[in-house]
Amino acid sequence: MSSGKTSGGARDAEISLGLLPSLLGYQLRRAQVAVFQNFTEVVGPAELTPGQFGVLVVVDANPGLSQTQLGNALGIDRSTVVAVIDRLEARGLVSRRVSSNDRRLHALHLTEEGRATLQRLTDRVRAHEHAIARGLSAAEQAHLVELLRRVAR
């Protein structure tokens, strides 16, 4: 049986988080962890990360966009974009083609497998979204999204 003690010997109920619960950043991080854990449970650990799914969605909606445009749209730096595209390309989900507008740029496209994966996972991601928002009304969800957009600006 569990004694309810942590490895440090203190009971969980006795641990004070100090000012952490009042910090927006702390609460956002806790929410992000919960969201990512649920995403992995619903989508499957061997499938895609939330970030990879987002990249597939944006590339699908904007065939031929450059890696720079993708990074700007998602708010991620160039080295992260390159690493994500490398992983998705290695899995056969995304292809880089020479841009017809600028031969120095790579135009990103989903492969047939990428489109099939995106279609297959979309219903699961919608189920994930429903699960993480189950305690919120539609108005509260919309308000939370707007508040988060404002924080991100």
Order of alpha helices (4+ residues) and beta strands (2+ residues): alpha-alpha-alpha-alpha-beta-beta-alpha-alpha
